[in-house]
């Protein structure tokens, strides 16, 4: 969740919550907007555009490869957005391609000091926001489908699978990612799981919809929406920057 700042001419004071800065009066302003400077002609804007563009490019390449390999007959561009993401492997492959492209775009265009934070963030995205939650969601929906339940029960149990998958997957996956980063970089990785980690998991809801038999119209919607949602993982990794405490270390 972006930090909030109250703006006024008064002197600012710090509160115990480090994610907020409060002044005595004024209006609310969103701070650390992830899309700030996206279209500006400065360094941050260049990095953010490269991360988003790289993520989009590798996602399109993945969609093309899957559609080309599964399509029988004449291939059409529209086939790329008709892919059925009803398997864990295919959903993870889509998310990983988006992550790889966003990370590559950020590494190429950003400063050297920001490379390690991006690689660490990529590990958190891969284990905490992709592999673990999607795998748990996939196992849950697989069990649901085997029971041949009604549409209503499919939706209810599918929703529970998404909640459990996100809750356990994000916390457990990020914990493992921290330990992996500590082994690789020989330093403490104290990345905290925040609301944003859970907030981006609309993709897990869509994954449940893709893996559960909810009809062709639902699957058609998911096949178009899921690739766009997964761009977030690549963008987060590619735009990650070193904090002041990291630069002083």
LUMRO-243745 format. One record per residue (C-alpha): residue in one letter; residue number from 1; x, y, z. Coordinates in steps of 0.1 Angstrom, whole numbers, plus 5000, padded with zeros to 4 digits. Each point is the difference from the previous one (the first is absolute). Layout:
N
<r><type>A</type><seq>NUM</seq><X>X</X><Y>Y</Y><Z>Z</Z></r>
...
//
This chain:
249
<r><type>X</type><seq>1</seq><X>5000</X><Y>5000</Y><Z>5000</Z></r>
<r><type>X</type><seq>2</seq><X>5014</X><Y>5034</Y><Z>4991</Z></r>
<r><type>X</type><seq>3</seq><X>5009</X><Y>5023</Y><Z>5029</Z></r>
<r><type>X</type><seq>4</seq><X>4978</X><Y>5029</Y><Z>5008</Z></r>
<r><type>X</type><seq>5</seq><X>5011</X><Y>5035</Y><Z>5008</Z></r>
<r><type>X</type><seq>6</seq><X>4980</X><Y>5029</Y><Z>5013</Z></r>
<r><type>X</type><seq>7</seq><X>5012</X><Y>5032</Y><Z>4985</Z></r>
<r><type>X</type><seq>8</seq><X>4999</X><Y>5035</Y><Z>5016</Z></r>
<r><type>X</type><seq>9</seq><X>5023</X><Y>5028</Y><Z>5009</Z></r>
<r><type>X</type><seq>10</seq><X>5004</X><Y>4987</Y><Z>5035</Z></r>
<r><type>X</type><seq>11</seq><X>5031</X><Y>4981</Y><Z>5012</Z></r>
<r><type>X</type><seq>12</seq><X>4998</X><Y>4963</Y><Z>4993</Z></r>
<r><type>X</type><seq>13</seq><X>5003</X><Y>4975</Y><Z>5028</Z></r>
<r><type>X</type><seq>14</seq><X>5007</X><Y>4963</Y><Z>4999</Z></r>
<r><type>X</type><seq>15</seq><X>4977</X><Y>4974</Y><Z>5014</Z></r>
<r><type>X</type><seq>16</seq><X>5010</X><Y>4965</Y><Z>5011</Z></r>
<r><type>X</type><seq>17</seq><X>4985</X><Y>4985</Y><Z>4968</Z></r>
<r><type>X</type><seq>18</seq><X>5029</X><Y>5004</Y><Z>4976</Z></r>
<r><type>X</type><seq>19</seq><X>4977</X><Y>4997</Y><Z>4970</Z></r>
<r><type>X</type><seq>20</seq><X>4983</X><Y>5034</Y><Z>5008</Z></r>
<r><type>X</type><seq>21</seq><X>5011</X><Y>5035</Y><Z>5004</Z></r>
<r><type>X</type><seq>22</seq><X>4976</X><Y>5024</Y><Z>5015</Z></r>
<r><type>X</type><seq>23</seq><X>4998</X><Y>5038</Y><Z>5002</Z></r>
<r><type>X</type><seq>24</seq><X>4976</X><Y>5019</Y><Z>5022</Z></r>
<r><type>X</type><seq>25</seq><X>4976</X><Y>5010</Y><Z>4972</Z></r>
<r><type>X</type><seq>26</seq><X>4994</X><Y>4998</Y><Z>4963</Z></r>
<r><type>X</type><seq>27</seq><X>4991</X><Y>4976</Y><Z>4973</Z></r>
<r><type>X</type><seq>28</seq><X>5009</X><Y>4964</Y><Z>4993</Z></r>
<r><type>X</type><seq>29</seq><X>5025</X><Y>4992</Y><Z>4974</Z></r>
<r><type>X</type><seq>30</seq><X>5011</X><Y>4966</Y><Z>4986</Z></r>
<r><type>X</type><seq>31</seq><X>5038</X><Y>4996</Y><Z>5005</Z></r>
<r><type>X</type><seq>32</seq><X>5022</X><Y>4975</Y><Z>4982</Z></r>
<r><type>X</type><seq>33</seq><X>4974</X><Y>4995</Y><Z>4973</Z></r>
<r><type>X</type><seq>34</seq><X>5013</X><Y>4970</Y><Z>4980</Z></r>
<r><type>X</type><seq>35</seq><X>4991</X><Y>5016</Y><Z>4967</Z></r>
<r><type>X</type><seq>36</seq><X>5015</X><Y>5034</Y><Z>5009</Z></r>
<r><type>X</type><seq>37</seq><X>5022</X><Y>5013</Y><Z>4972</Z></r>
<r><type>X</type><seq>38</seq><X>4990</X><Y>4972</Y><Z>4977</Z></r>
<r><type>X</type><seq>39</seq><X>4995</X><Y>5023</Y><Z>4970</Z></r>
<r><type>X</type><seq>40</seq><X>5026</X><Y>5026</Y><Z>5010</Z></r>
<r><type>X</type><seq>41</seq><X>5033</X><Y>5003</Y><Z>4981</Z></r>
<r><type>X</type><seq>42</seq><X>5022</X><Y>4994</Y><Z>5030</Z></r>
<r><type>X</type><seq>43</seq><X>5020</X><Y>4970</Y><Z>5013</Z></r>
<r><type>X</type><seq>44</seq><X>4972</X><Y>4986</Y><Z>5022</Z></r>
<r><type>X</type><seq>45</seq><X>4976</X><Y>5003</Y><Z>4971</Z></r>
<r><type>X</type><seq>46</seq><X>5024</X><Y>4982</Y><Z>4977</Z></r>
<r><type>X</type><seq>47</seq><X>5004</X><Y>4971</Y><Z>5025</Z></r>
<r><type>X</type><seq>48</seq><X>4963</X><Y>4996</Y><Z>5006</Z></r>
<r><type>X</type><seq>49</seq><X>4992</X><Y>5001</Y><Z>4962</Z></r>
<r><type>X</type><seq>50</seq><X>5027</X><Y>4974</Y><Z>4994</Z></r>
<r><type>X</type><seq>51</seq><X>4987</X><Y>4978</Y><Z>5028</Z></r>
<r><type>X</type><seq>52</seq><X>4964</X><Y>5002</Y><Z>4988</Z></r>
<r><type>X</type><seq>53</seq><X>5010</X><Y>4996</Y><Z>4964</Z></r>
<r><type>X</type><seq>54</seq><X>5023</X><Y>4971</Y><Z>5007</Z></r>
<r><type>X</type><seq>55</seq><X>4973</X><Y>4982</Y><Z>5020</Z></r>
<r><type>X</type><seq>56</seq><X>4975</X><Y>5006</Y><Z>4972</Z></r>
<r><type>X</type><seq>57</seq><X>5024</X><Y>4987</Y><Z>4973</Z></r>
<r><type>X</type><seq>58</seq><X>5009</X><Y>4968</Y><Z>5017</Z></r>
<r><type>X</type><seq>59</seq><X>4963</X><Y>4994</Y><Z>5009</Z></r>
<r><type>X</type><seq>60</seq><X>4991</X><Y>5004</Y><Z>4963</Z></r>
<r><type>X</type><seq>61</seq><X>5028</X><Y>4976</Y><Z>4990</Z></r>
<r><type>X</type><seq>62</seq><X>4988</X><Y>4974</Y><Z>5025</Z></r>
<r><type>X</type><seq>63</seq><X>4964</X><Y>5004</Y><Z>4987</Z></r>
<r><type>X</type><seq>64</seq><X>5012</X><Y>4996</Y><Z>4964</Z></r>
<r><type>X</type><seq>65</seq><X>5020</X><Y>4969</Y><Z>5008</Z></r>
<r><type>X</type><seq>66</seq><X>4972</X><Y>4983</Y><Z>5018</Z></r>
<r><type>X</type><seq>67</seq><X>4974</X><Y>5009</Y><Z>4975</Z></r>
<r><type>X</type><seq>68</seq><X>5022</X><Y>4990</Y><Z>4971</Z></r>
<r><type>X</type><seq>69</seq><X>5007</X><Y>4966</Y><Z>5016</Z></r>
<r><type>X</type><seq>70</seq><X>4964</X><Y>4992</Y><Z>5008</Z></r>
<r><type>X</type><seq>71</seq><X>4982</X><Y>5015</Y><Z>4970</Z></r>
<r><type>X</type><seq>72</seq><X>4991</X><Y>4976</Y><Z>4972</Z></r>
<r><type>X</type><seq>73</seq><X>4997</X><Y>5016</Y><Z>4966</Z></r>
<r><type>X</type><seq>74</seq><X>5006</X><Y>5036</Y><Z>4990</Z></r>
<r><type>X</type><seq>75</seq><X>5014</X><Y>5021</Y><Z>5028</Z></r>
<r><type>X</type><seq>76</seq><X>4984</X><Y>5033</Y><Z>5008</Z></r>
<r><type>X</type><seq>77</seq><X>5011</X><Y>5028</Y><Z>5024</Z></r>
<r><type>X</type><seq>78</seq><X>4967</X><Y>4997</Y><Z>5018</Z></r>
<r><type>X</type><seq>79</seq><X>5009</X><Y>4965</Y><Z>5010</Z></r>
<r><type>X</type><seq>80</seq><X>5025</X><Y>5014</Y><Z>5025</Z></r>
<r><type>X</type><seq>81</seq><X>4971</X><Y>5013</Y><Z>5020</Z></r>
<r><type>X</type><seq>82</seq><X>4979</X><Y>4969</Y><Z>5000</Z></r>
<r><type>X</type><seq>83</seq><X>5024</X><Y>4978</Y><Z>5020</Z></r>
<r><type>X</type><seq>84</seq><X>4985</X><Y>4979</Y><Z>5027</Z></r>
<r><type>X</type><seq>85</seq><X>5020</X><Y>5004</Y><Z>5032</Z></r>
<r><type>X</type><seq>86</seq><X>4985</X><Y>4970</Y><Z>5017</Z></r>
<r><type>X</type><seq>87</seq><X>5033</X><Y>4985</Y><Z>5012</Z></r>
<r><type>X</type><seq>88</seq><X>5025</X><Y>5011</Y><Z>5027</Z></r>
<r><type>X</type><seq>89</seq><X>5029</X><Y>4997</Y><Z>4976</Z></r>
<r><type>X</type><seq>90</seq><X>4985</X><Y>5022</Y><Z>4974</Z></r>
<r><type>X</type><seq>91</seq><X>4990</X><Y>5027</Y><Z>5025</Z></r>
<r><type>X</type><seq>92</seq><X>5035</X><Y>4999</Y><Z>5017</Z></r>
<r><type>X</type><seq>93</seq><X>5016</X><Y>5002</Y><Z>4965</Z></r>
<r><type>X</type><seq>94</seq><X>4980</X><Y>5031</Y><Z>4992</Z></r>
<r><type>X</type><seq>95</seq><X>5008</X><Y>5018</Y><Z>5033</Z></r>
<r><type>X</type><seq>96</seq><X>5037</X><Y>4990</Y><Z>4997</Z></r>
<r><type>X</type><seq>97</seq><X>5003</X><Y>5014</Y><Z>4965</Z></r>
<r><type>X</type><seq>98</seq><X>4985</X><Y>5033</Y><Z>5012</Z></r>
<r><type>X</type><seq>99</seq><X>5024</X><Y>5000</Y><Z>5029</Z></r>
<r><type>X</type><seq>100</seq><X>5031</X><Y>4993</Y><Z>4979</Z></r>
<r><type>X</type><seq>101</seq><X>4992</X><Y>5027</Y><Z>4975</Z></r>
<r><type>X</type><seq>102</seq><X>4994</X><Y>5027</Y><Z>5026</Z></r>
<r><type>X</type><seq>103</seq><X>5032</X><Y>4990</Y><Z>5019</Z></r>
<r><type>X</type><seq>104</seq><X>5021</X><Y>5001</Y><Z>4968</Z></r>
<r><type>X</type><seq>105</seq><X>4986</X><Y>5034</Y><Z>4991</Z></r>
<r><type>X</type><seq>106</seq><X>5008</X><Y>5015</Y><Z>5034</Z></r>
<r><type>X</type><seq>107</seq><X>5035</X><Y>4984</Y><Z>5002</Z></r>
<r><type>X</type><seq>108</seq><X>5010</X><Y>5013</Y><Z>4965</Z></r>
<r><type>X</type><seq>109</seq><X>4988</X><Y>5036</Y><Z>5006</Z></r>
<r><type>X</type><seq>110</seq><X>5006</X><Y>5007</Y><Z>5037</Z></r>
<r><type>X</type><seq>111</seq><X>5031</X><Y>5007</Y><Z>5020</Z></r>
<r><type>X</type><seq>112</seq><X>5023</X><Y>4973</Y><Z>5013</Z></r>
<r><type>X</type><seq>113</seq><X>4992</X><Y>5007</Y><Z>5036</Z></r>
<r><type>X</type><seq>114</seq><X>4964</X><Y>4989</Y><Z>4994</Z></r>
<r><type>X</type><seq>115</seq><X>5008</X><Y>4966</Y><Z>4985</Z></r>
<r><type>X</type><seq>116</seq><X>5001</X><Y>4981</Y><Z>5032</Z></r>
<r><type>X</type><seq>117</seq><X>4967</X><Y>5014</Y><Z>5013</Z></r>
<r><type>X</type><seq>118</seq><X>4983</X><Y>4990</Y><Z>4966</Z></r>
<r><type>X</type><seq>119</seq><X>5014</X><Y>4965</Y><Z>5002</Z></r>
<r><type>X</type><seq>120</seq><X>4989</X><Y>4996</Y><Z>5036</Z></r>
<r><type>X</type><seq>121</seq><X>4965</X><Y>5013</Y><Z>4991</Z></r>
<r><type>X</type><seq>122</seq><X>4999</X><Y>4976</Y><Z>4970</Z></r>
<r><type>X</type><seq>123</seq><X>5006</X><Y>4971</Y><Z>5024</Z></r>
<r><type>X</type><seq>124</seq><X>4971</X><Y>5012</Y><Z>5022</Z></r>
<r><type>X</type><seq>125</seq><X>4977</X><Y>5004</Y><Z>4971</Z></r>
<r><type>X</type><seq>126</seq><X>5009</X><Y>4966</Y><Z>4986</Z></r>
<r><type>X</type><seq>127</seq><X>4997</X><Y>4980</Y><Z>5032</Z></r>
<r><type>X</type><seq>128</seq><X>4976</X><Y>5021</Y><Z>5020</Z></r>
<r><type>X</type><seq>129</seq><X>4977</X><Y>5015</Y><Z>4974</Z></r>
<r><type>X</type><seq>130</seq><X>5001</X><Y>4974</Y><Z>4972</Z></r>
<r><type>X</type><seq>131</seq><X>5011</X><Y>4964</Y><Z>5006</Z></r>
<r><type>X</type><seq>132</seq><X>4987</X><Y>4994</Y><Z>5036</Z></r>
<r><type>X</type><seq>133</seq><X>4966</X><Y>5016</Y><Z>4998</Z></r>
<r><type>X</type><seq>134</seq><X>4992</X><Y>4987</Y><Z>4965</Z></r>
<r><type>X</type><seq>135</seq><X>5010</X><Y>4965</Y><Z>5009</Z></r>
<r><type>X</type><seq>136</seq><X>4978</X><Y>5000</Y><Z>5031</Z></r>
<r><type>X</type><seq>137</seq><X>4971</X><Y>5015</Y><Z>4981</Z></r>
<r><type>X</type><seq>138</seq><X>5006</X><Y>4973</Y><Z>4973</Z></r>
<r><type>X</type><seq>139</seq><X>4999</X><Y>4972</Y><Z>5024</Z></r>
<r><type>X</type><seq>140</seq><X>4969</X><Y>5013</Y><Z>5016</Z></r>
<r><type>X</type><seq>141</seq><X>4981</X><Y>5005</Y><Z>4967</Z></r>
<r><type>X</type><seq>142</seq><X>5011</X><Y>4965</Y><Z>4989</Z></r>
<r><type>X</type><seq>143</seq><X>4984</X><Y>4985</Y><Z>5030</Z></r>
<r><type>X</type><seq>144</seq><X>4969</X><Y>5020</Y><Z>4995</Z></r>
<r><type>X</type><seq>145</seq><X>4996</X><Y>4989</Y><Z>4964</Z></r>
<r><type>X</type><seq>146</seq><X>5004</X><Y>4963</Y><Z>5009</Z></r>
<r><type>X</type><seq>147</seq><X>4969</X><Y>5002</Y><Z>5022</Z></r>
<r><type>X</type><seq>148</seq><X>4978</X><Y>5012</Y><Z>4972</Z></r>
<r><type>X</type><seq>149</seq><X>4982</X><Y>5026</Y><Z>5020</Z></r>
<r><type>X</type><seq>150</seq><X>4973</X><Y>5024</Y><Z>4990</Z></r>
<r><type>X</type><seq>151</seq><X>5009</X><Y>5034</Y><Z>4985</Z></r>
<r><type>X</type><seq>152</seq><X>4991</X><Y>5018</Y><Z>5033</Z></r>
<r><type>X</type><seq>153</seq><X>5022</X><Y>4976</Y><Z>5021</Z></r>
<r><type>X</type><seq>154</seq><X>5028</X><Y>5004</Y><Z>4974</Z></r>
<r><type>X</type><seq>155</seq><X>5000</X><Y>5037</Y><Z>5005</Z></r>
<r><type>X</type><seq>156</seq><X>4999</X><Y>4998</Y><Z>5038</Z></r>
<r><type>X</type><seq>157</seq><X>5027</X><Y>4974</Y><Z>5003</Z></r>
<r><type>X</type><seq>158</seq><X>5020</X><Y>5017</Y><Z>4973</Z></r>
<r><type>X</type><seq>159</seq><X>4999</X><Y>5032</Y><Z>5019</Z></r>
<r><type>X</type><seq>160</seq><X>5013</X><Y>4982</Y><Z>5031</Z></r>
<r><type>X</type><seq>161</seq><X>5028</X><Y>4985</Y><Z>4980</Z></r>
<r><type>X</type><seq>162</seq><X>5010</X><Y>5035</Y><Z>4988</Z></r>
<r><type>X</type><seq>163</seq><X>5000</X><Y>5014</Y><Z>5036</Z></r>
<r><type>X</type><seq>164</seq><X>5020</X><Y>4971</Y><Z>5014</Z></r>
<r><type>X</type><seq>165</seq><X>5023</X><Y>5000</Y><Z>4970</Z></r>
<r><type>X</type><seq>166</seq><X>5008</X><Y>5037</Y><Z>5003</Z></r>
<r><type>X</type><seq>167</seq><X>5002</X><Y>5000</Y><Z>5038</Z></r>
<r><type>X</type><seq>168</seq><X>5023</X><Y>4970</Y><Z>5004</Z></r>
<r><type>X</type><seq>169</seq><X>5018</X><Y>5005</Y><Z>4966</Z></r>
<r><type>X</type><seq>170</seq><X>5009</X><Y>5036</Y><Z>5005</Z></r>
<r><type>X</type><seq>171</seq><X>5012</X><Y>4997</Y><Z>5036</Z></r>
<r><type>X</type><seq>172</seq><X>5017</X><Y>4967</Y><Z>4996</Z></r>
<r><type>X</type><seq>173</seq><X>5015</X><Y>5007</Y><Z>4965</Z></r>
<r><type>X</type><seq>174</seq><X>5014</X><Y>5033</Y><Z>5011</Z></r>
<r><type>X</type><seq>175</seq><X>5015</X><Y>4984</Y><Z>5031</Z></r>
<r><type>X</type><seq>176</seq><X>5018</X><Y>4974</Y><Z>4978</Z></r>
<r><type>X</type><seq>177</seq><X>5011</X><Y>5028</Y><Z>4976</Z></r>
<r><type>X</type><seq>178</seq><X>5016</X><Y>5019</Y><Z>5029</Z></r>
<r><type>X</type><seq>179</seq><X>5020</X><Y>4970</Y><Z>5010</Z></r>
<r><type>X</type><seq>180</seq><X>5011</X><Y>4993</Y><Z>4965</Z></r>
<r><type>X</type><seq>181</seq><X>5011</X><Y>5036</Y><Z>4996</Z></r>
<r><type>X</type><seq>182</seq><X>5019</X><Y>4998</Y><Z>5032</Z></r>
<r><type>X</type><seq>183</seq><X>5019</X><Y>4970</Y><Z>4988</Z></r>
<r><type>X</type><seq>184</seq><X>5008</X><Y>5015</Y><Z>4966</Z></r>
<r><type>X</type><seq>185</seq><X>5010</X><Y>5035</Y><Z>5012</Z></r>
<r><type>X</type><seq>186</seq><X>5013</X><Y>4992</Y><Z>5035</Z></r>
<r><type>X</type><seq>187</seq><X>4980</X><Y>5027</Y><Z>5016</Z></r>
<r><type>X</type><seq>188</seq><X>4967</X><Y>5005</Y><Z>5018</Z></r>
<r><type>X</type><seq>189</seq><X>4969</X><Y>5003</Y><Z>4977</Z></r>
<r><type>X</type><seq>190</seq><X>4974</X><Y>5016</Y><Z>5022</Z></r>
<r><type>X</type><seq>191</seq><X>4974</X><Y>5007</Y><Z>4973</Z></r>
<r><type>X</type><seq>192</seq><X>4966</X><Y>5002</Y><Z>5017</Z></r>
<r><type>X</type><seq>193</seq><X>4968</X><Y>4986</Y><Z>4985</Z></r>
<r><type>X</type><seq>194</seq><X>4977</X><Y>5030</Y><Z>4996</Z></r>
<r><type>X</type><seq>195</seq><X>4964</X><Y>5006</Y><Z>4988</Z></r>
<r><type>X</type><seq>196</seq><X>5013</X><Y>5004</Y><Z>4964</Z></r>
<r><type>X</type><seq>197</seq><X>5012</X><Y>4964</Y><Z>4999</Z></r>
<r><type>X</type><seq>198</seq><X>4965</X><Y>4989</Y><Z>5007</Z></r>
<r><type>X</type><seq>199</seq><X>4983</X><Y>5027</Y><Z>4980</Z></r>
<r><type>X</type><seq>200</seq><X>5015</X><Y>4989</Y><Z>4967</Z></r>
<r><type>X</type><seq>201</seq><X>4986</X><Y>4966</Y><Z>5004</Z></r>
<r><type>X</type><seq>202</seq><X>4970</X><Y>5005</Y><Z>4979</Z></r>
<r><type>X</type><seq>203</seq><X>5020</X><Y>4978</Y><Z>4977</Z></r>
<r><type>X</type><seq>204</seq><X>4993</X><Y>4971</Y><Z>5023</Z></r>
<r><type>X</type><seq>205</seq><X>4963</X><Y>5006</Y><Z>4999</Z></r>
<r><type>X</type><seq>206</seq><X>5003</X><Y>5000</Y><Z>4962</Z></r>
<r><type>X</type><seq>207</seq><X>5021</X><Y>4968</Y><Z>5002</Z></r>
<r><type>X</type><seq>208</seq><X>4972</X><Y>4983</Y><Z>5020</Z></r>
<r><type>X</type><seq>209</seq><X>4975</X><Y>5011</Y><Z>4974</Z></r>
<r><type>X</type><seq>210</seq><X>5023</X><Y>4986</Y><Z>4973</Z></r>
<r><type>X</type><seq>211</seq><X>5004</X><Y>4967</Y><Z>5017</Z></r>
<r><type>X</type><seq>212</seq><X>4964</X><Y>4995</Y><Z>5011</Z></r>
<r><type>X</type><seq>213</seq><X>4973</X><Y>4991</Y><Z>4976</Z></r>
<r><type>X</type><seq>214</seq><X>4981</X><Y>5033</Y><Z>5000</Z></r>
<r><type>X</type><seq>215</seq><X>4991</X><Y>5001</Y><Z>4963</Z></r>
<r><type>X</type><seq>216</seq><X>5015</X><Y>5012</Y><Z>4967</Z></r>
<r><type>X</type><seq>217</seq><X>4992</X><Y>5037</Y><Z>5005</Z></r>
<r><type>X</type><seq>218</seq><X>5019</X><Y>5001</Y><Z>5033</Z></r>
<r><type>X</type><seq>219</seq><X>5030</X><Y>4982</Y><Z>4985</Z></r>
<r><type>X</type><seq>220</seq><X>5000</X><Y>5024</Y><Z>4971</Z></r>
<r><type>X</type><seq>221</seq><X>5001</X><Y>5029</Y><Z>5024</Z></r>
<r><type>X</type><seq>222</seq><X>5028</X><Y>4985</Y><Z>5020</Z></r>
<r><type>X</type><seq>223</seq><X>5021</X><Y>4992</Y><Z>4969</Z></r>
<r><type>X</type><seq>224</seq><X>5000</X><Y>5038</Y><Z>4993</Z></r>
<r><type>X</type><seq>225</seq><X>5003</X><Y>5014</Y><Z>5035</Z></r>
<r><type>X</type><seq>226</seq><X>5026</X><Y>4976</Y><Z>5016</Z></r>
<r><type>X</type><seq>227</seq><X>5029</X><Y>5010</Y><Z>4977</Z></r>
<r><type>X</type><seq>228</seq><X>4995</X><Y>5037</Y><Z>5009</Z></r>
<r><type>X</type><seq>229</seq><X>4997</X><Y>4993</Y><Z>5037</Z></r>
<r><type>X</type><seq>230</seq><X>5033</X><Y>4981</Y><Z>5001</Z></r>
<r><type>X</type><seq>231</seq><X>5019</X><Y>5031</Y><Z>4986</Z></r>
<r><type>X</type><seq>232</seq><X>4999</X><Y>5013</Y><Z>5035</Z></r>
<r><type>X</type><seq>233</seq><X>5026</X><Y>4973</Y><Z>5011</Z></r>
<r><type>X</type><seq>234</seq><X>5025</X><Y>5011</Y><Z>4974</Z></r>
<r><type>X</type><seq>235</seq><X>4994</X><Y>5037</Y><Z>5006</Z></r>
<r><type>X</type><seq>236</seq><X>5006</X><Y>4996</Y><Z>5037</Z></r>
<r><type>X</type><seq>237</seq><X>5033</X><Y>4982</Y><Z>4995</Z></r>
<r><type>X</type><seq>238</seq><X>5012</X><Y>5023</Y><Z>4973</Z></r>
<r><type>X</type><seq>239</seq><X>4993</X><Y>5032</Y><Z>5018</Z></r>
<r><type>X</type><seq>240</seq><X>5014</X><Y>4990</Y><Z>5034</Z></r>
<r><type>X</type><seq>241</seq><X>5026</X><Y>5024</Y><Z>5014</Z></r>
<r><type>X</type><seq>242</seq><X>5025</X><Y>4999</Y><Z>5027</Z></r>
<r><type>X</type><seq>243</seq><X>4989</X><Y>5017</Y><Z>5032</Z></r>
<r><type>X</type><seq>244</seq><X>5022</X><Y>5026</Y><Z>5018</Z></r>
<r><type>X</type><seq>245</seq><X>5010</X><Y>4974</Y><Z>5027</Z></r>
<r><type>X</type><seq>246</seq><X>5012</X><Y>4976</Y><Z>4972</Z></r>
<r><type>X</type><seq>247</seq><X>5022</X><Y>5027</Y><Z>4985</Z></r>
<r><type>X</type><seq>248</seq><X>5016</X><Y>5008</Y><Z>5033</Z></r>
<r><type>X</type><seq>249</seq><X>5007</X><Y>4963</Y><Z>5008</Z></r>
//
